[in-house]
Amino acid sequence: MSRKGLMPRDLQRWRMRFVMALIFGGFAALTARAAYLQGWQNDFLNKQGELRVQRIVEIPAHRGMITDRRGDPLAISTPVESVWLNPREAEAAPRQIQALASRLGVEPDALRSVFKDKGKAFVYLRRQLPPEVAAAVMALNIKGVYSMPEFRRYYPAGEVMGQVLGVTGVDDKGLEGLEYAYQSWLAGKPGAKRVVRDRLGNIIEVLDQQRAPKHGQDLTLSLNLQLQYLAYRELAAAVAEHKAKAGALVVLDARTGEVLALVNVPTYNPNNHATMNRESSRNRVVTDSFEPGSTMKPFLVAAAMEAGVITAKTQIDTGPGWFMVGEKRISDVHAKGVVDITELIKVSSNVASAKIALEMKSEDYWTLLTRAGFGAPPGSGFPGEVGGRLRPYETWRPIEKATMAFGHGLSVSLLQLARGYCTFADDGILPRLTVLKRNDAALGVRVMSAKTARELREMMETVTQDGGTAPQARVTGYRVAGKTGTAHKAAKGGYSADKYIASFVGLAPVSDPRLVVAVMLDEPGSKEYYGGQVAAPVFAKVMAGALRFMAISPDAPLEDVPTPSSVVGEAT
């Protein structure tokens, strides 16, 4: 065989040896690398592996429940699921995106753009889904789509408790009402657990619980849900009947200072945030101030009696029904001649009230109003409380002093006004208000003597009798006392000629008062606009129901209350 024939065979042998050397060299390198990693890098590799399959997952905390004073649920948290996406690892076929969009109720094109945004690692697709919907989404087995447990707030009473309870956001934090005011009490602290996830993100094993969730505390309110329903029904009916812009009503326990019912119209359904707007979300009882009109006359009389300026038997000549204070005219709707103090309250004389105010020291009237809680927030626990407007007495001019006698020139909230009337109900003691069920003894501040408070109660009882301004406030089987208010609304440059705030505040039973109810209608648009016509009937219906609910014994004959043929008008 020639040398030419041997060369290709040697080359072939050389090549085979070279390839074998490469293969064995590669195996040797891999073996050395494996030995190095197993011997010197074992802990590091284990840690890196765990990081890729283990996660710290938050355990949501259950928000505390809100109940009424009898334990009926007002706000509860229900379990829901939120679906989110990690676009960086997301993979989905067109048909999967279409199915996902259908289950989530979103546009497929919008979903596709989210999947394409690889610059993000976390995007919520839908929050607070029912568990069954979230389960249907996860059943699609789309890579990068995950779910997490959450809670959603549910309000069984709906719009009846709208402004009282407020709402929570998607993160379960209080945004309005008592949900906001008691956020730190109701909210819990989430826990944490360490889990193992598969490549689809599903939890396949819980390794340990690193921190247990601390659930929120329950909140028991002073409100009575049954009474709240009654108050809302009657107020809503009155607002509709009299074409009023809005209405507000509050019921207080005069002895304990507990808020038993508080309603506003218009309102909203806290289960549907779309029903919320600026008008419907306002808790008018607490946040709105207005000129109270003649409902302030009992406080003027009490201050004058405490100062010794008048007694219950003092008589005042109202003349032709008007008189001048400087260049301003103070007048009554009708001339009333000579009236005593009881008749002043009964027929609501502005002239008699102004004359008393001008005879007494401004400081005496201001001091009693301040002690009765006017000019400062009432401290009930509701957010957004206003203190109203009560200027220092040193700044009062004679005409301001006269008009403040019948509730012009100062402003109050309906809650302040109702609380002030508790002093007449509780023998001169102003209670400390609370929206929580009271378990301890009620504390209060003395505003006037018990004798003065009792005399004012008897005077205000005549308001609900024939010839008074509010016979429609009477309640069968009970003695009722109160005062009407019909004030022109303040407007630019003065007062509106045809817009009114109609109100009535009263207490019962007169022999041993327990409840105070205050009603206000803003701009009644029908022919009737006096407080005795539009607010007093609402008071009577709510007070009658409240007295029955609380099983308070009657203190008057159980006879049907006749419907009066007319109502005495008020000047303010």
C-alpha positions as CSV (number, residue, x, y, z in Angstrom):
1,M,0.0,0.0,0.0
2,S,1.3,3.4,-0.9
3,R,2.0,6.3,1.5
4,K,-0.9,8.3,-0.2
5,G,-3.4,5.7,0.9
6,L,-2.3,5.8,4.5
7,M,-2.7,9.6,5.1
8,P,-6.5,9.8,5.1
9,R,-6.7,6.9,7.5
10,D,-4.3,8.6,10.0
11,L,-6.3,11.8,9.7
12,Q,-9.5,10.0,10.5
13,R,-7.9,8.3,13.5
14,W,-6.6,11.7,14.7
15,R,-9.9,13.3,14.4
16,M,-11.7,10.6,16.3
17,R,-9.2,10.8,19.1
18,F,-9.6,14.6,19.2
19,V,-13.4,14.4,19.5
20,M,-13.1,11.7,22.2
21,A,-10.7,13.9,24.1
22,L,-13.2,16.8,23.9
23,I,-16.0,14.7,25.1
24,F,-14.1,13.3,28.1
25,G,-12.7,16.7,28.8
26,G,-16.2,18.1,28.9
27,F,-17.3,15.4,31.3
28,A,-14.3,16.0,33.5
29,A,-15.1,19.7,33.6
30,L,-18.8,19.1,34.4
31,T,-17.7,16.6,37.1
32,A,-15.3,19.1,38.6
33,R,-18.0,21.9,38.4
34,A,-20.6,19.6,40.1
35,A,-18.1,18.7,42.8
36,Y,-17.3,22.3,43.4
37,L,-21.0,23.4,43.6
38,Q,-22.0,20.5,45.8
39,G,-19.1,20.9,48.1
40,W,-18.5,24.6,48.4
41,Q,-21.7,26.3,47.1
42,N,-24.4,24.0,48.4
43,D,-26.0,26.6,50.8
44,F,-26.0,29.3,48.2
45,L,-27.7,27.0,45.6
46,N,-30.4,25.9,48.1
47,K,-31.2,29.5,48.9
48,Q,-31.5,30.4,45.3
49,G,-33.7,27.5,44.6
50,E,-36.0,28.4,47.5
51,L,-36.2,32.0,46.3
52,R,-37.6,30.7,43.0
53,V,-40.3,28.6,44.5
54,Q,-41.0,30.1,47.9
55,R,-42.9,33.3,48.6
56,I,-44.0,35.3,51.6
57,V,-47.8,35.8,51.2
58,E,-49.8,38.2,53.1
59,I,-52.7,36.9,55.2
60,P,-55.5,39.5,55.1
61,A,-57.0,40.6,58.5
62,H,-60.7,40.6,59.0
63,R,-62.2,44.1,59.6
64,G,-64.3,44.4,62.7
65,M,-68.0,44.2,62.4
66,I,-70.3,47.2,63.2
67,T,-73.6,46.4,64.9
68,D,-76.5,48.4,66.4
69,R,-77.1,48.5,70.1
70,R,-79.1,45.2,69.9
71,G,-76.4,43.3,67.9
72,D,-78.0,43.6,64.5
73,P,-75.2,43.7,61.9
74,L,-74.7,47.1,60.1
75,A,-71.4,46.5,58.4
76,I,-69.7,43.1,57.8
77,S,-66.7,41.9,55.8
78,T,-67.2,39.2,53.2
79,P,-64.4,37.2,51.6
80,V,-63.6,38.1,47.9
81,E,-60.7,37.6,45.5
82,S,-58.6,40.0,43.5
83,V,-57.0,38.9,40.2
84,W,-53.6,40.3,39.2
85,L,-51.0,39.8,36.4
86,N,-47.3,39.7,36.2
87,P,-46.8,40.8,32.6
88,R,-43.1,39.9,32.6
89,E,-43.9,36.2,32.8
90,A,-47.3,36.3,31.2
91,E,-48.1,34.0,28.3
92,A,-51.6,33.7,26.8
93,A,-53.0,32.5,23.5
94,P,-55.6,34.8,21.8
95,R,-58.4,32.6,22.8
96,Q,-57.3,32.6,26.5
97,I,-57.2,36.4,26.5
98,Q,-60.7,36.5,25.0
99,A,-61.9,34.1,27.7
100,L,-60.2,36.0,30.5
101,A,-61.7,39.3,29.3
102,S,-65.2,37.7,29.3
103,R,-64.8,36.4,32.8
104,L,-63.5,39.7,34.1
105,G,-65.9,41.9,32.2
106,V,-63.2,44.0,30.5
107,E,-62.4,44.8,26.9
108,P,-60.1,42.2,25.2
109,D,-58.0,45.0,23.5
110,A,-57.3,46.6,26.9
111,L,-56.3,43.3,28.3
112,R,-54.0,42.6,25.4
113,S,-52.2,45.9,26.0
114,V,-51.7,45.0,29.7
115,F,-50.1,41.6,28.7
116,K,-47.8,43.4,26.3
117,D,-46.4,45.8,28.9
118,K,-43.4,43.9,30.0
119,G,-42.0,46.8,32.0
120,K,-44.3,46.0,34.9
121,A,-44.3,43.0,37.3
122,F,-47.7,43.6,39.0
123,V,-51.0,44.9,37.6
124,Y,-54.4,44.4,39.1
125,L,-56.9,43.0,36.6
126,R,-60.0,43.1,38.8
127,R,-60.4,43.8,42.5
128,Q,-62.9,42.2,44.9
129,L,-64.4,39.5,42.7
130,P,-66.8,36.9,44.1
131,P,-64.8,33.7,44.9
132,E,-66.6,31.7,42.2
133,V,-65.6,34.2,39.5
134,A,-62.0,34.2,40.6
135,A,-62.0,30.4,40.5
136,A,-63.3,30.5,37.0
137,V,-60.5,32.8,36.0
138,M,-57.8,30.7,37.6
139,A,-59.3,27.6,35.9
140,L,-58.0,29.1,32.5
141,N,-54.4,28.2,33.7
142,I,-52.9,31.4,32.1
143,K,-49.3,31.8,33.0
144,G,-48.7,35.0,35.0
145,V,-52.3,35.4,36.2
146,Y,-52.7,35.1,40.0
147,S,-55.4,35.6,42.7
148,M,-55.2,36.8,46.2
149,P,-57.8,36.7,49.1
150,E,-59.3,40.0,50.3
151,F,-62.4,41.3,52.1
152,R,-65.2,43.5,50.9
153,R,-67.5,45.5,53.1
154,Y,-71.2,44.9,53.0
155,Y,-73.9,47.1,54.5
156,P,-77.2,45.2,55.1
157,A,-79.2,48.4,55.8
158,G,-78.1,50.1,52.6
159,E,-79.1,53.7,52.2
160,V,-80.8,53.9,55.6
161,M,-77.4,54.0,57.2
162,G,-75.5,55.7,54.3
163,Q,-74.0,58.8,55.9
164,V,-73.8,57.3,59.4
165,L,-71.5,54.3,58.4
166,G,-69.8,55.8,55.4
167,V,-67.8,53.4,53.2
168,T,-64.4,51.7,52.8
169,G,-62.2,51.7,49.7
170,V,-60.9,48.7,47.8
171,D,-58.1,48.4,50.2
172,D,-60.6,48.0,53.1
173,K,-59.8,51.4,54.7
174,G,-62.5,53.7,55.9
175,L,-63.2,56.7,53.7
176,E,-66.3,58.3,55.1
177,G,-68.5,58.2,58.2
178,L,-67.9,56.0,61.2
179,E,-65.8,53.6,59.0
180,Y,-63.3,56.5,58.7
181,A,-63.7,57.9,62.3
182,Y,-63.0,54.4,63.9
183,Q,-60.5,53.2,61.3
184,S,-57.8,52.3,63.8
185,W,-60.4,50.3,65.9
186,L,-62.0,48.4,63.1
187,A,-58.9,47.7,61.0
188,G,-56.8,44.7,61.7
189,K,-53.1,44.0,60.9
190,P,-52.4,41.5,58.2
191,G,-50.4,38.4,58.9
192,A,-47.8,36.6,56.7
193,K,-47.0,33.0,55.7
194,R,-44.3,31.3,53.7
195,V,-45.5,29.1,50.9
196,V,-44.3,27.1,47.9
197,R,-45.7,27.9,44.5
198,D,-45.7,25.9,41.3
199,R,-44.7,27.3,37.9
200,L,-48.3,28.6,37.4
201,G,-48.2,30.5,40.7
202,N,-50.5,28.2,42.6
203,I,-49.7,27.5,46.2
204,I,-48.9,23.8,46.6
205,E,-47.6,23.9,50.2
206,V,-47.7,26.2,53.2
207,L,-44.3,26.0,55.0
208,D,-45.0,28.1,58.0
209,Q,-46.9,31.0,59.4
210,Q,-44.5,33.8,60.1
211,R,-47.1,36.3,61.6
212,A,-50.7,35.6,62.6
213,P,-53.2,38.2,61.4
214,K,-54.6,40.5,64.0
215,H,-58.3,41.0,63.3
216,G,-60.1,44.3,63.8
217,Q,-62.4,44.9,66.8
218,D,-66.1,45.0,66.6
219,L,-67.9,48.3,67.1
220,T,-71.3,48.5,68.9
221,L,-73.2,51.7,68.1
222,S,-75.8,53.4,70.2
223,L,-78.2,53.5,67.3
224,N,-81.3,51.3,67.1
225,L,-81.7,49.9,63.6
226,Q,-85.5,49.5,64.0
227,L,-85.8,53.2,65.0
228,Q,-83.4,54.2,62.2
229,Y,-85.7,52.6,59.6
230,L,-88.7,54.4,61.0
231,A,-87.0,57.8,61.1
232,Y,-85.7,57.4,57.5
233,R,-89.1,56.3,56.2
234,E,-90.9,59.3,57.8
235,L,-88.3,61.8,56.8
236,A,-88.1,60.7,53.2
237,A,-91.9,60.8,52.9
238,A,-92.0,64.4,54.3
239,V,-89.2,65.6,52.0
240,A,-91.1,64.1,49.0
241,E,-94.5,65.4,50.1
242,H,-93.3,69.0,50.7
243,K,-90.8,69.0,47.8
244,A,-88.0,70.0,50.1
245,K,-84.4,70.2,49.0
246,A,-83.2,68.0,51.9
247,G,-84.1,66.9,55.4
248,A,-82.4,65.7,58.5
249,L,-83.5,64.1,61.8
250,V,-81.9,62.9,65.0
251,V,-83.1,61.0,68.1
252,L,-81.3,61.3,71.4
253,D,-81.6,59.6,74.7
254,A,-81.7,62.6,76.9
255,R,-80.4,60.7,80.0
256,T,-77.4,58.9,78.5
257,G,-76.6,61.2,75.6
258,E,-76.7,58.3,73.2
259,V,-77.6,58.9,69.5
260,L,-80.5,56.4,68.9
261,A,-81.2,57.4,65.2
262,L,-79.7,59.8,62.7
263,V,-81.0,60.1,59.1
264,N,-80.5,62.4,56.2
265,V,-82.3,62.8,52.9
266,P,-81.0,62.6,50.2
267,T,-78.8,59.6,50.9
268,Y,-76.8,56.9,49.1
269,N,-76.3,53.2,49.2
270,P,-72.9,52.4,50.6
271,N,-72.9,49.1,48.7
272,N,-72.9,51.0,45.4
273,H,-70.3,53.8,45.3
274,A,-71.8,55.0,42.1
275,T,-74.8,56.4,44.1
276,M,-72.4,58.7,46.1
277,N,-72.1,62.4,45.2
278,R,-71.6,65.7,47.1
279,E,-75.2,66.1,48.1
280,S,-76.1,62.5,49.0
281,S,-73.0,61.9,51.0
282,R,-73.4,64.9,53.4
283,N,-74.3,64.0,57.0
284,R,-76.4,67.1,57.3
285,V,-77.3,66.4,61.0
286,V,-73.6,66.8,61.9
287,T,-71.9,68.8,59.1
288,D,-74.5,71.5,58.1
289,S,-75.2,74.6,60.1
290,F,-78.2,76.8,59.8
291,E,-80.0,79.7,61.5
292,P,-82.3,77.9,64.0
293,G,-85.0,80.5,64.2
294,S,-87.6,80.3,67.0
295,T,-86.2,77.0,68.4
296,M,-83.8,79.3,70.3
297,K,-86.5,81.1,72.2
298,P,-86.6,78.6,75.1
299,F,-82.8,79.2,75.6
300,L,-83.4,83.0,75.7
301,V,-86.2,82.6,78.3
302,A,-84.1,80.2,80.4
303,A,-81.1,82.7,80.4
304,A,-83.4,85.6,81.4
305,M,-85.0,83.5,84.2
306,E,-81.6,82.4,85.4
307,A,-80.4,86.0,85.4
308,G,-83.5,87.1,87.3
309,V,-84.7,89.4,84.5
310,I,-88.1,87.7,84.3
311,T,-90.1,85.1,86.0
312,A,-92.7,82.6,84.6
313,K,-95.4,85.2,85.4
314,T,-93.8,88.2,83.8
315,Q,-96.0,89.9,81.2
316,I,-94.8,91.8,78.2
317,D,-96.7,94.3,76.0
318,T,-96.0,93.5,72.4
319,G,-98.0,96.6,71.3
320,P,-99.2,96.6,67.7
321,G,-97.1,93.5,66.9
322,W,-93.9,95.3,66.0
323,F,-91.3,97.8,67.3
324,M,-88.2,99.4,66.1
325,V,-84.6,98.7,67.1
326,G,-82.7,101.6,65.6
327,E,-83.7,101.6,62.0
328,K,-84.7,97.9,61.9
329,R,-88.2,96.6,62.5
330,I,-88.9,93.6,64.7
331,S,-92.4,92.1,64.1
332,D,-94.8,89.2,64.7
333,V,-97.0,87.6,62.1
334,H,-100.0,88.7,64.1
335,A,-100.4,91.3,66.9
336,K,-100.6,89.6,70.2
337,G,-101.0,92.4,72.8
338,V,-99.9,91.6,76.3
339,V,-98.4,88.1,76.7
340,D,-96.9,86.2,79.6
341,I,-93.8,84.1,79.2
342,T,-95.8,80.9,78.6
343,E,-97.7,82.5,75.8
344,L,-94.5,83.9,74.3
345,I,-93.3,80.4,73.8
346,K,-96.7,79.1,72.8
347,V,-97.4,81.6,70.0
348,S,-93.7,82.3,69.3
349,S,-93.6,86.0,69.7
350,N,-90.5,87.7,68.2
351,V,-91.4,91.1,69.7
352,A,-91.6,89.7,73.3
353,S,-88.4,87.7,72.8
354,A,-86.5,90.7,71.5
355,K,-87.7,93.0,74.3
356,I,-86.5,90.5,76.9
357,A,-83.1,90.2,75.2
358,L,-82.6,94.0,75.2
359,E,-83.4,94.1,78.9
360,M,-80.7,91.5,79.9
361,K,-77.0,91.5,79.7
362,S,-75.5,90.0,76.5
363,E,-73.1,88.1,78.6
364,D,-75.9,86.2,80.4
365,Y,-77.5,85.0,77.2
366,W,-74.1,84.1,75.7
367,T,-73.0,82.2,78.8
368,L,-76.1,80.0,78.8
369,L,-75.7,79.3,75.0
370,T,-72.1,78.4,75.5
371,R,-72.9,76.1,78.4
372,A,-75.6,74.5,76.3
373,G,-73.0,73.5,73.7
374,F,-73.5,76.1,71.0
375,G,-70.4,77.5,69.3
376,A,-68.4,74.3,69.7
377,P,-68.6,70.8,68.1
378,P,-70.8,68.5,70.1
379,G,-68.2,65.7,70.3
380,S,-70.5,62.8,69.3
381,G,-67.8,60.8,67.5
382,F,-69.0,61.6,64.0
383,P,-66.4,63.0,61.6
384,G,-66.9,66.5,60.2
385,E,-68.8,68.0,63.2
386,V,-69.3,71.7,63.0
387,G,-69.4,74.1,65.9
388,G,-71.8,76.6,64.4
389,R,-71.4,80.3,64.8
390,L,-71.7,82.1,68.1
391,R,-69.9,85.4,68.1
392,P,-68.4,86.9,71.4
393,Y,-71.0,88.8,73.3
394,E,-68.8,92.0,73.3
395,T,-69.4,92.4,69.6
396,W,-73.2,92.3,69.7
397,R,-75.0,95.4,68.6
398,P,-78.6,96.1,69.9
399,I,-80.2,94.8,66.7
400,E,-78.0,91.7,66.7
401,K,-78.9,91.1,70.3
402,A,-82.6,91.4,69.5
403,T,-82.5,89.1,66.4
404,M,-80.5,86.5,68.3
405,A,-83.4,86.2,70.7
406,F,-85.3,84.4,67.9
407,G,-82.4,82.6,66.3
408,H,-81.1,84.9,63.7
409,G,-77.4,86.0,63.7
410,L,-76.1,82.6,64.9
411,S,-75.9,79.2,63.4
412,V,-76.1,75.6,64.8
413,S,-76.1,72.1,63.6
414,L,-79.2,69.9,64.1
415,L,-77.2,67.7,66.4
416,Q,-76.1,70.7,68.5
417,L,-79.8,71.8,68.7
418,A,-81.0,68.4,69.8
419,R,-78.3,68.2,72.4
420,G,-79.2,71.6,73.8
421,Y,-82.8,70.5,74.3
422,C,-81.6,67.6,76.4
423,T,-81.0,70.2,79.1
424,F,-84.7,70.9,79.3
425,A,-85.4,67.1,79.3
426,D,-82.8,66.3,82.0
427,D,-83.5,69.0,84.5
428,G,-80.8,71.4,83.3
429,I,-78.0,68.9,82.6
430,L,-76.3,68.9,79.2
431,P,-75.2,65.3,78.4
432,R,-72.0,64.1,76.8
433,L,-73.0,62.8,73.4
434,T,-71.9,59.4,72.1
435,V,-72.5,57.3,69.0
436,L,-71.3,54.2,70.8
437,K,-73.5,52.2,73.1
438,R,-72.9,53.5,76.6
439,N,-72.0,51.0,79.3
440,D,-71.0,53.4,82.0
441,A,-72.8,56.2,83.8
442,A,-73.6,59.3,81.7
443,L,-71.7,62.4,82.6
444,G,-73.1,65.9,82.0
445,V,-72.7,69.6,82.7
446,R,-75.2,71.8,84.5
447,V,-76.5,74.5,82.2
448,M,-79.5,75.8,84.2
449,S,-81.3,75.0,87.4
450,A,-83.7,72.1,87.6
451,K,-86.5,74.5,88.4
452,T,-85.9,76.6,85.3
453,A,-85.7,73.4,83.1
454,R,-89.0,72.1,84.4
455,E,-90.8,75.4,83.9
456,L,-89.6,75.6,80.3
457,R,-90.9,72.0,79.7
458,E,-94.3,73.1,80.9
459,M,-94.2,76.2,78.7
460,M,-93.1,74.2,75.6
461,E,-95.9,71.7,76.2
462,T,-98.4,74.5,75.3
463,V,-96.8,74.7,71.9
464,T,-98.3,71.3,71.0
465,Q,-101.7,72.2,72.3
466,D,-104.6,74.0,70.6
467,G,-103.6,77.5,69.8
468,G,-99.9,76.7,69.8
469,T,-97.6,76.6,66.7
470,A,-97.3,72.8,66.6
471,P,-100.5,70.9,67.6
472,Q,-99.5,68.3,64.9
473,A,-96.6,67.3,67.1
474,R,-98.9,65.6,69.7
475,V,-98.5,61.9,70.4
476,T,-101.4,59.8,71.6
477,G,-100.9,58.7,75.3
478,Y,-98.0,61.0,75.9
479,R,-97.4,64.6,77.0
480,V,-95.1,66.2,74.5
481,A,-93.2,69.5,74.7
482,G,-91.2,71.3,71.9
483,K,-90.7,74.3,69.8
484,T,-91.1,75.2,66.2
485,G,-88.7,77.1,64.0
486,T,-89.3,78.7,60.6
487,A,-86.3,80.8,59.5
488,H,-85.6,82.6,56.3
489,K,-82.5,81.2,54.7
490,A,-79.5,83.5,54.6
491,A,-78.7,84.7,51.1
492,K,-76.3,87.1,49.5
493,G,-76.9,90.6,50.9
494,G,-79.5,89.4,53.5
495,Y,-82.2,86.8,53.7
496,S,-84.2,85.0,51.0
497,A,-87.8,86.0,50.8
498,D,-89.2,82.6,49.8
499,K,-86.6,80.0,51.1
500,Y,-87.0,78.6,54.6
501,I,-85.5,76.2,57.1
502,A,-88.5,74.6,58.8
503,S,-87.7,72.7,62.1
504,F,-89.2,71.2,65.2
505,V,-87.4,70.0,68.3
506,G,-89.3,68.3,71.1
507,L,-89.1,65.9,74.0
508,A,-91.3,63.3,75.7
509,P,-92.8,62.3,78.0
510,V,-93.0,65.6,79.8
511,S,-93.6,64.1,83.2
512,D,-90.3,62.1,83.0
513,P,-88.5,63.0,79.8
514,R,-86.5,60.4,78.1
515,L,-86.2,61.2,74.3
516,V,-85.4,64.3,72.3
517,V,-86.2,64.3,68.6
518,A,-85.1,67.1,66.2
519,V,-86.4,67.5,62.6
520,M,-85.3,69.9,59.9
521,L,-86.5,70.4,56.3
522,D,-84.4,72.5,54.0
523,E,-86.4,74.7,51.6
524,P,-89.8,73.0,51.6
525,G,-91.3,73.9,48.2
526,S,-95.0,73.3,48.8
527,K,-97.5,75.9,50.0
528,E,-96.8,74.7,53.6
529,Y,-93.4,75.8,55.0
530,Y,-93.9,76.5,58.7
531,G,-92.1,74.2,61.1
532,G,-95.4,73.3,62.7
533,Q,-96.8,72.2,59.4
534,V,-93.9,70.2,57.8
535,A,-91.5,69.2,60.6
536,A,-93.9,68.7,63.6
537,P,-95.8,65.8,61.9
538,V,-92.6,63.9,61.3
539,F,-91.6,64.5,64.9
540,A,-94.9,63.0,66.1
541,K,-94.6,59.8,64.0
542,V,-91.0,59.2,65.0
543,M,-91.5,60.0,68.6
544,A,-94.6,57.8,68.8
545,G,-92.6,54.8,67.4
546,A,-89.6,55.5,69.6
547,L,-91.6,55.6,72.8
548,R,-93.2,52.2,71.8
549,F,-89.9,50.6,70.9
550,M,-88.4,51.6,74.2
551,A,-91.6,50.5,76.1
552,I,-91.8,53.9,77.9
553,S,-95.0,54.2,80.0
554,P,-97.7,56.7,78.8
555,D,-98.3,59.8,80.9
556,A,-101.5,61.0,79.3
557,P,-104.9,59.6,78.5
558,L,-104.9,57.0,75.7
559,E,-107.2,59.0,73.4
560,D,-106.9,59.7,69.8
561,V,-105.2,63.0,69.1
562,P,-107.5,65.3,67.0
563,T,-106.1,66.7,63.9
564,P,-106.0,70.5,64.2
565,S,-107.7,72.6,61.6
566,S,-105.0,75.2,61.5
567,V,-101.5,76.0,62.7
568,V,-100.4,79.2,64.2
569,G,-97.8,80.8,62.0
570,E,-94.4,82.0,63.2
571,A,-92.5,85.1,62.2
572,T,-89.2,83.2,62.1
